[in-house]
Amino acid sequence: MEKRLIAWVTIPAADFERAVKFYGTVLSIEFETCDCGNGVRMACLPTGEGEICYSPDLKPSKEGTMVSLRVPDSIEASIARAEALGGAVVIPKTKIEAEGLGYFAVLADTEGNLFGLYH
C-alpha cells in the first residue's frame, strides 16, 4: 500500500462560516462541521486529508504553509468561484513544465491564506 507523504492539512480560518462556504463552493463539496469545545470548530475535507479550522490559537496567514487542492472540473471554473466569493488570484493558471503534470494556480482565500489549485 502506498502512503501519502502528507497526512493532514489544517487551513486556519478567522471567520469559520465564511471559510467553509468559500472552500465548499470553490471545490464543489459539502462539509460536515463540528464544535470541538473550547471555541474550536472544524470542517473536515471529505477525503480525510485535512480540515478547515477555527481556533483561538490559529491565525490565517499568507506567509504560512500552502496547500494545493485538486479541483473537480477546471482551474478556470474554480478561480471564477473563488473570485465571486472574495478570493484573489496570486499566480494565474500556469502549465507545469514537467510532461503530463497539468496546471496549477495560486490564490488567496477569504481568510488571508494562500492556497494552490491543481488540475
PyMOL commands that set and color helices and strands:
alter all, ss='L'
color gray80, all
select helices_A, chain A and resi 16-27+75-84
alter helices_A, ss='H'
color red, helices_A
select strands_A, chain A and resi 9-12+33-37+40-44+50-54+67-70+88-95+103-108+114-118
alter strands_A, ss='S'
color yellow, strands_A
deselect
rebuild
show_as cartoon
